[in-house]
């Protein structure tokens, strides 16, 4: 369903940003054993198929009404690329939930949107550099002195066209990545100490 070329591991927070599902919803799905996550370096990680699952549940009104067993079966169908899981079955470009009145979910558009978001995120992440001599180590787009966070903050209030006019070295995809970058928040760790001026 998802392109085989998209191989990546995402943190819980990244999965939330990419799928639109809340972190709380993802944690609940893990705690109730509806979904499974891999482990890498002591933390849970998710793949593109997992992002498709959360994106699908978040986008479709149907997702809210599915009971735990149906959500688990849907995850099994998507994560393991099965043809059938419980009452779910896969057909060409859609998923079918069997019942008195079958529910049909077209998947092409969802998968395309997820692949675009994941691709934008991975390409953007590879373009970010952080060096002490450039803006004090603030993450910038490679080959520029443009702060990714600053662009992302502005992108919340301004159009992509306006930002590209101000930063011709960037592309529309860079602005979209900057939005995701800001949504991820700052990485955990000690905040930078404020400079103290001491009179000599």
VOPAGU-2260 file (C-alpha; in pm, 1 decimal, decimal comma):
REM VOPAGU-2260
SITE   aa  ch    i         X         Y         Z
SITE  UNK   A    0       0,0       0,0       0,0
SITE  UNK   A    1     279,1     242,2      95,5
SITE  UNK   A    2     572,0     272,5    -144,0
SITE  UNK   A    3     850,0      29,4     -51,3
SITE  UNK   A    4    1102,4     312,1     -97,5
SITE  UNK   A    5     962,3     486,9     209,7
SITE  UNK   A    6    1157,0     317,1     486,6
SITE  UNK   A    7    1192,2     520,6     804,0
SITE  UNK   A    8    1134,5     512,2    1176,9
SITE  UNK   A    9     945,9     792,1    1349,6
SITE  UNK   A   10     910,9     885,4    1714,4
SITE  UNK   A   11     567,6     905,3    1872,3
SITE  UNK   A   12     570,7    1285,1    1838,0
SITE  UNK   A   13     675,5    1267,9    1471,1
SITE  UNK   A   14     400,7    1011,6    1404,8
SITE  UNK   A   15     151,6    1250,7    1563,5
SITE  UNK   A   16     264,8    1544,8    1347,5
SITE  UNK   A   17     269,3    1338,0    1027,1
SITE  UNK   A   18     -68,9    1169,2    1081,6
SITE  UNK   A   19    -261,7    1448,0    1252,2
SITE  UNK   A   20    -354,0    1212,1    1538,0
SITE  UNK   A   21    -292,1    1341,8    1890,3
SITE  UNK   A   22      -9,0    1199,2    2097,8
SITE  UNK   A   23    -271,4    1103,4    2357,0
SITE  UNK   A   24    -464,1     898,6    2097,1
SITE  UNK   A   25    -145,9     717,4    1989,2
SITE  UNK   A   26     -47,8     643,1    2350,4
SITE  UNK   A   27    -399,5     513,6    2419,3
SITE  UNK   A   28    -380,7     285,1    2113,1
SITE  UNK   A   29     -49,2     148,2    2243,4
SITE  UNK   A   30    -172,4     104,3    2600,4
SITE  UNK   A   31    -487,4     -77,5    2487,3
SITE  UNK   A   32    -274,5    -297,3    2256,4
SITE  UNK   A   33    -463,2    -191,9    1946,3
SITE  UNK   A   34    -132,1    -106,7    1778,0
SITE  UNK   A   35     224,0    -227,0    1818,2
SITE  UNK   A   36     540,7     -22,7    1791,5
SITE  UNK   A   37     900,4    -122,3    1732,0
SITE  UNK   A   38    1175,3     -41,5    1980,0
SITE  UNK   A   39    1488,5     147,7    1886,5
SITE  UNK   A   40    1738,2     273,6    2140,5
SITE  UNK   A   41    1489,9     220,3    2422,9
SITE  UNK   A   42    1209,4     420,8    2264,2
SITE  UNK   A   43     904,5     329,5    2059,5
SITE  UNK   A   44     921,4     391,8    1686,9
SITE  UNK   A   45     664,8     378,6    1409,0
SITE  UNK   A   46     688,1     322,5    1033,3
SITE  UNK   A   47     506,5     480,2     735,6
SITE  UNK   A   48     232,2     210,7     746,1
SITE  UNK   A   49     161,0     305,6    1106,5
SITE  UNK   A   50     132,9     669,6     998,9
SITE  UNK   A   51    -122,1     562,6     732,5
SITE  UNK   A   52    -326,3     384,0    1003,1
SITE  UNK   A   53    -340,6     687,2    1234,1
SITE  UNK   A   54    -398,7     924,4     942,1
SITE  UNK   A   55    -689,0     707,4     822,5
SITE  UNK   A   56    -853,1     698,0    1166,3
SITE  UNK   A   57    -800,6    1070,0    1215,1
SITE  UNK   A   58    -934,5    1171,4     872,6
SITE  UNK   A   59   -1240,2     949,8     853,9
SITE  UNK   A   60   -1554,4    1005,4    1061,9
SITE  UNK   A   61   -1577,6     626,3    1070,7
SITE  UNK   A   62   -1258,8     608,8    1279,8
SITE  UNK   A   63   -1436,2     745,1    1588,6
SITE  UNK   A   64   -1708,4     479,7    1575,9
SITE  UNK   A   65   -1487,3     172,6    1539,1
SITE  UNK   A   66   -1467,8     -52,6    1842,3
SITE  UNK   A   67   -1134,9    -177,6    1976,8
SITE  UNK   A   68   -1140,4    -511,2    1790,0
SITE  UNK   A   69   -1212,8    -343,4    1453,7
SITE  UNK   A   70    -934,6     -88,2    1508,9
SITE  UNK   A   71    -691,6    -368,0    1598,0
SITE  UNK   A   72    -792,4    -567,9    1289,1
SITE  UNK   A   73    -748,1    -258,8    1070,1
SITE  UNK   A   74    -399,3    -203,9    1214,6
SITE  UNK   A   75    -308,8    -570,3    1150,1
SITE  UNK   A   76    -434,1    -540,0     791,3
SITE  UNK   A   77    -226,5    -228,4     720,6
SITE  UNK   A   78      87,3    -300,6     922,6
SITE  UNK   A   79     134,0    -655,3     795,5
SITE  UNK   A   80      12,0    -594,8     438,4
SITE  UNK   A   81    -244,2    -871,6     482,2
SITE  UNK   A   82    -526,2    -933,1     236,3
SITE  UNK   A   83    -770,3    -998,4     520,4
SITE  UNK   A   84    -785,2    -938,5     897,0
SITE  UNK   A   85   -1107,8   -1017,5    1083,8
SITE  UNK   A   86   -1393,7    -829,1     916,8
SITE  UNK   A   87   -1156,8    -617,2     706,1
SITE  UNK   A   88   -1036,5    -711,1     361,5
SITE  UNK   A   89    -820,4    -539,8     104,7
SITE  UNK   A   90    -931,2    -483,9    -255,1
SITE  UNK   A   91    -722,1    -310,1    -523,2
SITE  UNK   A   92    -740,7      52,7    -407,4
SITE  UNK   A   93    -975,1      27,1    -114,9
SITE  UNK   A   94   -1045,0    -134,9     219,6
SITE  UNK   A   95   -1375,3    -306,1     287,9
SITE  UNK   A   96   -1534,1    -355,3     629,8
SITE  UNK   A   97   -1774,8    -645,6     594,7
SITE  UNK   A   98   -2119,0    -635,5     751,4
SITE  UNK   A   99   -2487,8    -614,5     664,9
SITE  UNK   A  100   -2399,6    -295,4     479,7
SITE  UNK   A  101   -2029,5    -313,0     379,2
SITE  UNK   A  102   -1826,6       2,2     438,2
SITE  UNK   A  103   -1579,9      85,0     160,1
SITE  UNK   A  104   -1280,8     310,2     222,2
SITE  UNK   A  105   -1091,1     434,7     -84,7
SITE  UNK   A  106    -724,1     443,5      14,9
SITE  UNK   A  107    -534,7     590,9    -281,2
SITE  UNK   A  108    -581,4     952,8    -173,4
SITE  UNK   A  109    -492,7     881,5     190,8
SITE  UNK   A  110    -177,1     689,3      97,8
SITE  UNK   A  111     -74,6     960,6    -149,4
SITE  UNK   A  112    -112,6    1233,9     114,1
SITE  UNK   A  113      81,1    1034,2     373,3
SITE  UNK   A  114     361,0     958,3     124,9
SITE  UNK   A  115     383,7    1328,1      37,1
SITE  UNK   A  116     400,4    1431,6     405,2
SITE  UNK   A  117     653,7    1162,5     493,2
SITE  UNK   A  118     865,3    1247,0     186,0
SITE  UNK   A  119     857,9    1618,4     269,2
SITE  UNK   A  120     956,9    1543,3     627,0
SITE  UNK   A  121    1246,1    1311,4     536,4
SITE  UNK   A  122    1385,7    1543,2     267,3
SITE  UNK   A  123    1349,1    1842,9     497,6
SITE  UNK   A  124    1518,2    1666,0     785,9
SITE  UNK   A  125    1814,5    1582,1     562,8
SITE  UNK   A  126    1851,5    1951,4     471,9
SITE  UNK   A  127    1874,0    2076,0     830,4
SITE  UNK   A  128    2217,0    2150,5     973,4
SITE  UNK   A  129    2329,0    2290,6    1305,3
SITE  UNK   A  130    2674,7    2440,8    1350,1
SITE  UNK   A  131    2796,6    2660,1    1637,1
SITE  UNK   A  132    2930,7    2922,0    1394,9
SITE  UNK   A  133    2591,1    2967,3    1223,9
SITE  UNK   A  134    2330,2    3145,9    1437,4
SITE  UNK   A  135    2482,3    2995,6    1751,0
SITE  UNK   A  136    2391,2    2639,5    1651,3
SITE  UNK   A  137    2026,0    2711,8    1568,9
SITE  UNK   A  138    1904,8    2458,9    1305,3
SITE  UNK   A  139    1914,2    2616,9     957,4
SITE  UNK   A  140    1850,1    2497,6     603,4
SITE  UNK   A  141    2175,3    2368,5     454,4
SITE  UNK   A  142    2359,7    2626,9     247,4
SITE  UNK   A  143    2171,3    2916,5     410,6
SITE  UNK   A  144    2160,7    3115,0     733,2
SITE  UNK   A  145    1783,4    3079,9     746,1
SITE  UNK   A  146    1649,7    2943,2    1075,2
SITE  UNK   A  147    1407,6    2651,7    1022,2
SITE  UNK   A  148    1219,7    2739,9    1342,8
SITE  UNK   A  149    1185,1    3107,1    1246,2
SITE  UNK   A  150    1039,1    3013,8     904,8
SITE  UNK   A  151     802,1    2764,3    1071,2
SITE  UNK   A  152     679,5    3024,5    1321,4
SITE  UNK   A  153     617,5    3275,4    1042,6
SITE  UNK   A  154     442,6    3006,5     835,7
SITE  UNK   A  155     172,2    2989,5    1103,4
SITE  UNK   A  156      65,3    3343,7    1016,7
SITE  UNK   A  157     187,7    3404,1     662,8
SITE  UNK   A  158     137,3    3239,4     325,7
SITE  UNK   A  159     398,9    3020,3     164,0
SITE  UNK   A  160     418,6    3267,5    -128,0
SITE  UNK   A  161     505,2    3556,4     107,1
SITE  UNK   A  162     778,4    3352,8     276,4
SITE  UNK   A  163     930,1    3241,9     -54,2
SITE  UNK   A  164     944,1    3604,9    -161,3
SITE  UNK   A  165    1144,1    3687,3     153,2
SITE  UNK   A  166    1359,6    3372,4     130,0
SITE  UNK   A  167    1424,6    3295,0    -239,2
SITE  UNK   A  168    1675,8    3022,8    -143,2
SITE  UNK   A  169    1386,7    2813,2      -5,4
SITE  UNK   A  170    1125,2    2602,7    -184,7
SITE  UNK   A  171     758,9    2551,3     -94,1
SITE  UNK   A  172     850,1    2210,9      48,2
SITE  UNK   A  173    1099,4    2376,0     284,9
SITE  UNK   A  174     821,7    2593,3     425,4
SITE  UNK   A  175     596,5    2289,7     474,1
SITE  UNK   A  176     879,1    2107,9     652,6
SITE  UNK   A  177     939,3    2413,2     873,5
SITE  UNK   A  178     571,8    2396,1     981,3
SITE  UNK   A  179     623,6    2032,8    1086,8
SITE  UNK   A  180     953,4    2121,4    1255,7
SITE  UNK   A  181     781,7    2381,7    1475,0
SITE  UNK   A  182     493,2    2143,8    1550,4
SITE  UNK   A  183     747,2    1894,5    1688,6
SITE  UNK   A  184     855,6    2147,9    1950,4
SITE  UNK   A  185    1203,2    2182,0    2091,5
SITE  UNK   A  186    1398,5    1865,0    2168,4
SITE  UNK   A  187    1420,1    1769,1    2536,3
SITE  UNK   A  188    1726,1    1881,9    2725,3
SITE  UNK   A  189    1851,9    2167,1    2928,5
SITE  UNK   A  190    1751,8    2509,8    2804,3
SITE  UNK   A  191    2037,0    2736,8    2705,5
SITE  UNK   A  192    2151,8    2951,1    2995,9
SITE  UNK   A  193    2082,1    3318,4    2964,6
SITE  UNK   A  194    2390,1    3535,2    2945,0
SITE  UNK   A  195    2467,9    3721,3    3265,9
SITE  UNK   A  196    2643,5    4052,3    3246,4
SITE  UNK   A  197    2883,1    4105,5    3533,2
SITE  UNK   A  198    3029,8    4445,7    3605,6
SITE  UNK   A  199    3406,0    4437,7    3627,5
